[in-house]
Amino acid sequence: MALRRVLRTPAATRLATRAPRVVAVALGVAAIAAALAFEHGGLTAVFGAVVLGLAVPAGADTPWRVPVASVTSAGRTLVPVFFVVTGVTVLTSGFHAAQWPLIALTVALGVVGKLGGGYLGARLGGSRRREAARAGVLMNTRGLTELIVLKVGFSAGILTAPLFLAMVIMALVATAMTGPCLLMLDTVGIKRGSPARTGSA
């Protein structure tokens, strides 16, 4: 809260307007420092970066938009590094202890839970069957967010190596299913004479 007040001062606002690149570098360094500080304090590093992000003033008309966009762009460039680190963690920590029945059960429960929950929720909300099916398919995708949560849980000792491996595979399988399943639903809709509306996950 104190940092948020500082960043809203006229001096900080002028600096963000006149030197957005310098401010972007400062934000990146501060995010890394906050992450290391939180990790040193016994929490997961991502919380430090999140707290710093919450302190930065938000809004389309704020001068902080340009520095934040620069940091975001750099972060997207580094996303493959995160996937590599996660993959190495899986191979070194969980792959040797792989329990394939556990993996199969995790994938099945994860997919059925998301598809079924999304479908039933949409149907209870009054959606038609095909629209409800699309909602379930889109809910099933996990993407980067779940991998981050799983990495945090594994680093904190909440997840065992076999369970971490099973849930990472489940996240990847569920995400990879989204495109083909949507295409299949659209194809079925076209064959029935009711072209599906285009959408994105």
N, C-alpha and C positions, 0 to 999 in steps of 0.2 A: 504493500500500500504506500509505503514511503517512496519507493522508486517510481511508482505511478504518478505521485504528486510532483516529483522532480522532473519527470519527462513531460509533464504538462505545463511547465513554467515557460514564460516567453523566451528565455535564453535558450532552453533546449529546443523549442520549436523553431527558432531562427537557425540554430545549428543544423537541424534536420532539413531545413529548406535550402540553406546555402551550401552545405557539404554532405549530400546524401550518401556518397560513397564512403566517406570517412565514418559517418554514423552507422552505415551498414557493417563495416568491419568491426566497429566498436560493439555493435549488437551481437555479432557472431562470436567475438571473444568473450563477451559477458555471458552469453548462453553456455559456452563451453565451461567457463569458470563456475557458473551456477550449477551446472551438471556435476562437475567434479566435487564441488562443495557438498552437494546433496549426497553423492555417493560416499564421500568421506564420512558423512554423518550417519551412514547406515541406511539411507534410502536409495531408491533406484535413480540413476542419473537423469532419466527422462523427466522426472518431476522438476528438477532445477530449471531445465530449458522451458518447460511449460509455464512455470511461475514467472519467468522473465517475459515470456510471450504475452501472458495476461497483463503484465505491467505496461506494455507498450500501448499507447493510445490507438484505438481502432477507428475505422471510418474511411469512406471513399474520398472525403474532402480534407483529410488530415495530411500534413506534410510528412508524416511518418510512413505514408503509403509507399513511397519510392524506396526508402531504405529497407523496409520489410520485404518488398517484392524482390530486392536484390538478394537478401538472405534466403528467401524462399527458393529462388532460382538456384542458388548454390546448394541448398539442401536437396533439391530434386536431382542435381548432378551426382550427389553422393549416395543416393538411394541404392544403386547397385552394390556399393561397398557394404551396406547393411545386409543385403541378401547374401553376399559372400561370407560375411561374418556369421550369419545365422546358419548357412550351409556347413561351414567348417565346424560350428558348435554341434550341429546334428551328427556329423560324421565322426567327430572325436568323442562325443559324450553319450550318444544314444544309439548309434547304428549297430555297434557291436552287441548291444543288449536288446535288439529289436524283437518284439513279441508280436508276430504277425496276426494272431487272433485279436489282440488288443487294438492293433492298427485298424483292422477290418471293422471291428465293433465301433471304434471311435468315429471312423468315416461314416458308417451307416447311421449311427445315432445323430451325428452332427448334421448330415444332409436331411434326414427325415425330420428332425426337429425344426430346422429352418424352413424347409419346404412346406411341411405340414402346418407349422405355426403361422407362416406368412399367408398360406392359402386360407386357412380357417379364419384368421383375423380379417382378411379382405372380404371373405364371404359374409362374415357376421356384420361387416360394415356396409353390406349391400352391393358389393361388386359382383359382376357376372363371373362365370366359371373361368373363362379364358383370362380375364383380367386378374382374377385371384391367383391363377396359376403363374402368371407373369410376376405378380408381387412375391410369391413364394420363391421363384427362381432368383429374383433380384435380391431377396433377403438372404439367400443361401451364400452369396459371394462374401468372402472374408477380406482378401486383399492384404495390404501392408499393415493396416491397423492391428489385425489379430496377431500377425507375426511379431509386432512390437510388444504386445501384451504378453504373448507366450515367452518371448525372450526375457522380459522383466520377471515373469513368474519363475522361470528356470534359474535366472541369476539370483533370485531371492530365496531359492531352495524350496519353493512351494510345489513345483513340478519335478517329478523324478525324470531321469534321462529317458526311459522307455515311453513315459506318458508325453513328455515334450516332443519326442520324435513322432508319436502317433498323432498328436494335435497339429504339428507342423504339416504333416502329410495330409491330414484332413483339411486344413486351411487351403493348401495348394490345390487339392483335388476339387474342393467345392468352388474355388474361384475359377478354375479351368472349365468347370461344367457350365458356367453361366452363359457364355456365348453360344455354344452348341444347343443348349436347352432353349434359349430364346429363339434361335433360328428354327428349331423344330416346332415350337409353338406357332411362330409366324407362318411356317410352311403349311401346317395343319389348317390354320385360319384361312389362308389363301385358297387351299383346296376346297374348303367349305363355302367359298364365295364371300368371305368377309375379311378383306385385307387388314392386317394388323397395323396399328399406328406405330410409327417409328418411335423408339425410346432409347435411352442410354442408362447404363448402370451408374 
